[in-house]
Amino acid sequence: MLIGAHVSAGGGLPKAVERGVDSDSEAIQIFNQSSRAWRLQARSDEEVAAFREAMDDSPIEAIVIHAVYLINPASRDSEIRAKSLAALTDALRLGDRIGAAGVVLHPGSQAGADYEECVEAIGEAIHEVLADTESCPLLLEDTAGHTGTIGRDFDELARLVELGGGHDRIGICLDCCHLFASGFEIQTPEGLAAVVDEFEDKVGLERLRALHINDSKMPLGSNRDRHADIGKGELGRGGIRTFLSEPRFESLPTLIETRAAATPATGRKEVRLAKRLRREGLEKRGIETAG
C-alpha cells in the first residue's frame, strides 16, 4: 500500500513532489488546476520534464490527479456539460503526460434532472473523454449518498462502468468516509470483508485502482460528506486501522485528504499516523509487514 497525502501543486508540478517528500508520502494526489474554477492550467513540456525528474529522484511511487469539483458529466445544461468534458479531458491529458495512476472523478449529480438521463449522460461522457485521451485511467469515486449524487453504491458504480463501455481504463477509487456515510459498515474486519466481497461481485477488484483515507465527522449512514482528520471522527483509529489493513487493498495508492494532511506543519504527522495504523492493523490480523 502506497500511503500519502493530497498536496498542493502551487508553484509547479515539481513543487508537489517536494511537498510529498516533506510529508513522508509514498504516493501523492494533486488538483491539475484550481479545484473550484473552470480555467484550465497550461503545463509546459519543461515543467512536465522537471516533474518526471523529481519523481525519479524521490521515494514517491505514484501520483493521482483529482478532477476539479465543478465537473458534472451528468448535467443536462449544455454549457456546464461542455466545460465539464473540457476540464476532465484536460486532466486526463495531463495524466497521460506525467504517467499518473489515474484521474479521480466524482461521477456527477442529478441537480433535479431525471436519474436515467443523468446516468446515461455520464456514460456518454466517459466514452468521449476516453476517446480523446491516450492511456491515463479514469477513476470513478464512490459518493457519500447525498440526495442527487450518483455513485452511491456498487450497483450504481457498476452501471456507470457498463455505460462507459467497460473500457479497461475505467477504474474505481473508494473513499472510506464516503462508504461509511453511505451506510457501509467498515469498522470491523468482518464488516469490511463483506463490503469488499460485494464490490468484487458487482464491480470487480480489478477495477479498484486507488483509495481515499478520511475519517468522518458524521455517523454511519448519514449520507453527508464531511471529512475529519484521521482518528478524530466517527470511524476513529480503529475503523481507519481496519480499512488500511484490508489484505485486498495491498499496493494501491492510498491518499489522505484531511485538513491535517494538506497542512505542511501537520502533513507528515498525518501520513505517519496512517502508516502506523496500517502496521497495527496488519499485526492484529496476524499479517507480517514488509520492512
C-alpha positions as CSV (number, residue, x, y, z in Angstrom):
1,M,0.0,0.0,0.0
2,L,1.4,3.4,-1.0
3,I,0.2,5.9,1.6
4,G,0.5,9.6,1.1
5,A,-1.2,13.0,1.1
6,H,-3.1,15.2,-1.2
7,V,-0.6,18.1,-1.8
8,S,-0.7,21.4,-3.5
9,A,0.8,21.8,-7.0
10,G,1.1,25.6,-6.5
11,G,4.3,26.8,-7.9
12,G,4.5,24.0,-10.4
13,L,4.4,20.2,-10.5
14,P,7.9,19.6,-9.1
15,K,6.8,21.5,-6.0
16,A,4.1,18.9,-5.5
17,V,6.8,16.2,-5.4
18,E,8.8,18.3,-2.9
19,R,5.8,18.6,-0.7
20,G,5.1,14.9,-0.9
21,V,8.6,14.1,0.1
22,D,8.3,16.5,3.1
23,S,5.2,14.7,4.2
24,D,6.8,11.3,4.0
25,S,4.4,10.2,1.3
26,E,4.8,7.2,-0.9
27,A,2.0,8.4,-3.3
28,I,0.6,11.9,-3.8
29,Q,-2.6,13.4,-5.2
30,I,-3.0,16.8,-6.7
31,F,-5.5,19.0,-8.5
32,N,-4.4,19.8,-12.0
33,Q,-5.9,23.3,-11.8
34,S,-7.8,25.4,-9.3
35,S,-10.3,23.0,-7.6
36,R,-13.2,25.4,-7.8
37,A,-12.6,27.3,-11.1
38,W,-13.1,26.3,-14.8
39,R,-9.9,28.0,-16.1
40,L,-7.6,25.3,-17.5
41,Q,-3.9,25.5,-16.5
42,A,-1.3,25.0,-19.1
43,R,1.7,22.8,-18.2
44,S,4.9,23.3,-20.4
45,D,7.0,20.4,-21.6
46,E,9.8,21.8,-19.4
47,E,7.6,21.6,-16.3
48,V,6.5,18.1,-17.1
49,A,10.1,17.0,-17.6
50,A,11.2,18.6,-14.3
51,F,8.3,16.8,-12.6
52,R,9.3,13.4,-14.0
53,E,12.9,14.0,-13.0
54,A,11.8,15.0,-9.5
55,M,9.7,11.8,-9.2
56,D,12.5,9.6,-10.4
57,D,14.8,11.2,-7.7
58,S,12.1,10.8,-4.9
59,P,10.7,7.8,-2.9
60,I,7.2,8.6,-4.3
61,E,5.9,5.8,-6.4
62,A,2.6,7.1,-7.7
63,I,0.7,10.3,-8.4
64,V,-3.1,10.6,-8.8
65,I,-4.9,13.7,-10.2
66,H,-8.2,14.7,-8.6
67,A,-10.5,16.3,-11.2
68,V,-12.0,19.6,-10.1
69,Y,-15.2,19.7,-8.1
70,L,-17.1,21.8,-10.6
71,I,-17.2,19.0,-13.1
72,N,-20.6,17.4,-13.6
73,P,-20.9,14.9,-16.5
74,A,-24.5,14.2,-15.5
75,S,-25.5,17.8,-16.1
76,R,-28.2,18.5,-18.7
77,D,-27.1,22.1,-19.0
78,S,-25.1,22.3,-22.3
79,E,-22.6,24.9,-21.0
80,I,-21.8,23.0,-17.8
81,R,-21.5,19.8,-19.7
82,A,-19.1,21.3,-22.3
83,K,-17.0,22.9,-19.5
84,S,-17.0,19.6,-17.6
85,L,-15.8,17.5,-20.5
86,A,-13.1,20.0,-21.4
87,A,-11.8,20.1,-17.8
88,L,-11.9,16.3,-17.5
89,T,-10.2,15.8,-20.8
90,D,-7.5,18.3,-19.8
91,A,-6.9,16.3,-16.5
92,L,-6.6,13.0,-18.4
93,R,-4.2,14.5,-20.9
94,L,-2.0,15.8,-18.1
95,G,-2.3,12.3,-16.6
96,D,-1.0,10.9,-19.9
97,R,2.0,13.3,-19.9
98,I,3.0,12.7,-16.3
99,G,2.3,9.0,-16.0
100,A,-0.5,9.4,-13.4
101,A,-2.1,6.3,-11.9
102,G,-5.4,7.9,-12.6
103,V,-7.7,10.9,-12.6
104,V,-10.3,10.6,-9.8
105,L,-13.8,11.9,-10.7
106,H,-16.9,12.5,-8.7
107,P,-19.4,10.9,-11.2
108,G,-22.0,13.6,-11.1
109,S,-25.2,15.0,-9.6
110,Q,-28.7,15.0,-10.9
111,A,-29.3,18.6,-9.9
112,G,-33.1,17.9,-10.2
113,A,-32.9,16.2,-13.6
114,D,-34.2,12.7,-14.5
115,Y,-32.0,10.0,-13.0
116,E,-31.8,7.7,-16.1
117,E,-31.0,10.6,-18.3
118,C,-28.2,11.7,-16.0
119,V,-26.7,8.2,-15.7
120,E,-26.7,7.8,-19.5
121,A,-25.1,11.2,-19.8
122,I,-22.2,10.1,-17.6
123,G,-21.8,7.0,-19.7
124,E,-21.6,9.1,-22.9
125,A,-19.1,11.5,-21.2
126,I,-16.9,8.6,-20.2
127,H,-16.9,7.3,-23.8
128,E,-16.0,10.8,-25.1
129,V,-13.1,11.7,-22.8
130,L,-11.5,8.2,-23.1
131,A,-11.7,8.5,-26.9
132,D,-9.9,11.9,-26.7
133,T,-7.1,10.8,-24.5
134,E,-4.5,8.0,-24.6
135,S,-3.8,5.9,-21.5
136,C,-4.5,7.5,-18.1
137,P,-7.2,5.6,-16.2
138,L,-10.4,7.4,-15.2
139,L,-11.3,6.5,-11.6
140,L,-14.9,7.0,-10.5
141,E,-15.2,7.8,-6.8
142,D,-18.0,6.5,-4.7
143,T,-20.1,9.2,-3.1
144,A,-21.5,9.7,0.4
145,G,-25.1,9.2,-0.8
146,H,-26.4,12.7,-0.5
147,T,-29.6,13.2,-2.5
148,G,-29.0,13.6,-6.2
149,T,-25.4,12.3,-6.2
150,I,-24.6,9.4,-8.5
151,G,-22.2,6.6,-7.5
152,R,-23.7,6.0,-4.0
153,D,-23.3,2.2,-4.1
154,F,-21.7,-0.6,-6.0
155,D,-24.7,-1.2,-8.3
156,E,-24.5,2.5,-9.5
157,L,-20.8,2.3,-10.0
158,A,-21.1,-1.0,-11.9
159,R,-23.8,0.6,-14.1
160,L,-21.5,3.6,-14.9
161,V,-18.7,1.3,-15.8
162,E,-21.0,-0.6,-18.2
163,L,-22.5,2.6,-19.7
164,G,-18.9,3.8,-20.2
165,G,-18.3,0.8,-22.4
166,G,-16.5,-1.4,-19.9
167,H,-13.1,0.0,-21.0
168,D,-10.2,-1.3,-19.0
169,R,-9.2,2.4,-18.4
170,I,-12.3,2.8,-16.2
171,G,-11.4,2.2,-12.5
172,I,-12.8,3.0,-9.1
173,C,-11.4,5.0,-6.2
174,L,-13.1,4.1,-2.8
175,D,-13.2,6.6,-0.1
176,C,-13.7,5.2,3.4
177,C,-15.5,8.3,4.7
178,H,-18.0,8.1,1.7
179,L,-18.5,4.4,2.2
180,F,-19.3,4.9,5.9
181,A,-21.6,7.8,5.2
182,S,-23.4,5.7,2.6
183,G,-24.2,3.1,5.2
184,F,-21.4,0.5,4.6
185,E,-20.2,-0.9,7.9
186,I,-16.4,-0.9,7.5
187,Q,-15.2,-0.6,11.1
188,T,-14.6,-4.2,11.7
189,P,-12.6,-6.7,9.6
190,E,-15.7,-8.9,9.1
191,G,-17.8,-5.9,8.1
192,L,-15.2,-4.6,5.7
193,A,-14.6,-8.0,4.2
194,A,-18.3,-8.3,3.4
195,V,-18.2,-4.9,1.7
196,V,-15.1,-5.8,-0.4
197,D,-16.8,-9.1,-1.3
198,E,-19.8,-7.1,-2.5
199,F,-17.6,-4.8,-4.5
200,E,-15.7,-7.8,-6.1
201,D,-19.0,-9.4,-7.0
202,K,-20.7,-6.3,-8.5
203,V,-17.8,-4.2,-9.9
204,G,-14.7,-6.4,-9.9
205,L,-11.5,-6.0,-7.8
206,E,-9.5,-5.4,-11.0
207,R,-11.3,-2.0,-11.2
208,L,-10.1,-0.9,-7.8
209,R,-7.1,1.4,-8.5
210,A,-6.9,3.9,-5.6
211,L,-8.2,4.6,-2.1
212,H,-9.0,7.8,-0.2
213,I,-8.5,7.8,3.6
214,N,-10.6,10.2,5.6
215,D,-12.3,10.0,8.9
216,S,-15.9,11.0,9.0
217,K,-17.4,13.9,11.1
218,M,-20.8,12.3,10.5
219,P,-22.2,8.9,11.7
220,L,-22.8,5.7,9.8
221,G,-25.5,6.2,7.1
222,S,-25.6,10.0,7.4
223,N,-25.2,10.4,3.7
224,R,-23.1,13.5,4.4
225,D,-19.6,14.0,3.1
226,R,-17.7,15.6,6.0
227,H,-14.1,14.7,6.3
228,A,-12.3,14.6,9.7
229,D,-8.6,14.2,10.5
230,I,-7.6,10.6,11.0
231,G,-8.8,9.2,14.3
232,K,-10.8,12.2,15.1
233,G,-14.1,11.2,13.6
234,E,-16.8,8.5,13.8
235,L,-14.6,5.9,12.1
236,G,-11.9,6.5,14.7
237,R,-8.5,5.0,14.8
238,G,-10.0,1.5,15.0
239,G,-12.0,1.9,11.8
240,I,-9.1,3.5,9.9
241,R,-6.8,0.8,11.2
242,T,-9.2,-1.9,9.8
243,F,-9.6,-0.2,6.5
244,L,-5.8,0.3,6.0
245,S,-5.1,-3.4,6.8
246,E,-7.6,-5.0,4.4
247,P,-5.4,-7.5,2.5
248,R,-7.1,-6.9,-0.8
249,F,-6.0,-3.2,-0.8
250,E,-2.4,-4.1,-1.0
251,S,-0.2,-2.0,-3.4
252,L,-2.9,0.6,-4.1
253,P,-2.2,4.4,-4.0
254,T,-3.9,5.5,-0.7
255,L,-4.4,9.2,-0.5
256,I,-5.2,11.2,2.6
257,E,-7.5,14.2,2.0
258,T,-7.8,15.6,5.6
259,R,-7.1,19.1,6.6
260,A,-4.1,17.9,8.6
261,A,-2.6,16.1,5.6
262,A,-2.9,19.2,3.5
263,T,-1.1,21.4,6.0
264,P,2.7,21.5,5.8
265,A,3.0,21.7,9.6
266,T,1.0,18.5,10.2
267,G,1.1,16.6,6.9
268,R,4.0,14.4,7.9
269,K,2.3,13.5,11.3
270,E,-0.9,12.6,9.5
271,V,0.8,10.4,6.9
272,R,2.9,8.7,9.6
273,L,-0.1,8.1,11.7
274,A,-1.8,6.3,8.8
275,K,1.2,4.2,8.2
276,R,1.3,3.3,11.9
277,L,-2.4,2.4,12.0
278,R,-1.8,0.2,8.9
279,R,1.1,-1.7,10.7
280,E,-1.0,-2.1,13.8
281,G,-3.9,-3.4,11.8
282,L,-1.8,-5.9,9.9
283,E,-0.3,-7.1,13.2
284,K,-3.7,-7.5,14.7
285,R,-4.8,-9.6,11.7
286,G,-1.6,-11.7,12.0
287,I,-0.2,-10.5,8.7
288,E,3.6,-9.8,8.6
289,T,4.6,-6.4,7.5
290,A,7.4,-5.8,5.0
291,G,10.4,-3.7,6.0
